[in-house]
Amino acid sequence: MTTRLKAFLRFWYDFVVGDDWRVAVAVIAALALTYAVSTTSLPAWPILPAAVAVILPVTLWRAARR
């Protein structure tokens, strides 16, 4: 049973984190910020597109630099 549980947890870790843990942290931070803003009267929808617009070029720049 523990072998299957370990394999399951490894799959989800690899699926969520993937190759770059910084991207996973940035996405989680963007989702948390979106949730925090959604509890106020401000519109929360622009946060995720803005996060993608920032994260994607930075990630591509870092990958091209290697």
C-alpha positions in Angstrom: 0.0 0.0 0.0 2.8 2.4 0.8 4.4 1.8 -2.6 1.2 2.9 -4.4 0.8 5.9 -2.1 4.4 6.9 -2.8 3.9 6.5 -6.5 0.7 8.6 -6.3 2.4 11.4 -4.4 5.3 11.4 -6.8 3.0 11.7 -9.7 1.3 14.7 -8.2 4.5 16.3 -7.2 5.9 15.8 -10.8 2.6 17.0 -12.3 2.4 20.2 -10.2 6.0 21.1 -9.8 7.3 19.7 -13.1 10.7 21.0 -14.2 10.8 24.3 -12.4 9.6 24.8 -8.9 9.7 28.6 -9.3 6.8 28.4 -11.8 4.8 26.3 -9.4 5.4 28.8 -6.6 4.5 31.7 -8.8 1.2 30.1 -9.9 0.3 29.2 -6.3 1.1 32.8 -5.3 -1.1 34.2 -8.2 -4.0 31.9 -7.2 -3.7 33.0 -3.6 -3.6 36.7 -4.6 -6.6 36.1 -6.8 -8.5 34.6 -3.9 -7.5 37.4 -1.6 -8.6 40.1 -4.0 -11.8 38.2 -4.7 -12.9 38.7 -1.1 -12.8 42.5 -1.6 -14.9 44.6 -4.0 -12.0 44.8 -6.5 -12.1 42.8 -9.7 -9.9 39.7 -9.4 -9.9 38.5 -13.0 -6.9 40.4 -14.3 -4.5 38.9 -11.8 -4.0 35.5 -13.5 -3.6 36.8 -17.1 -1.1 39.3 -15.7 0.8 36.6 -13.9 1.0 34.5 -17.0 2.2 37.6 -19.0 5.0 37.9 -16.4 5.9 34.3 -15.7 6.0 33.0 -19.2 8.6 35.4 -20.6 10.8 35.1 -17.5 10.6 31.3 -17.8 11.5 31.3 -21.5 14.3 33.8 -20.9 15.8 31.6 -18.2 15.5 28.4 -20.4 17.1 30.1 -23.4 19.9 31.4 -21.2 21.0 27.8 -20.3 
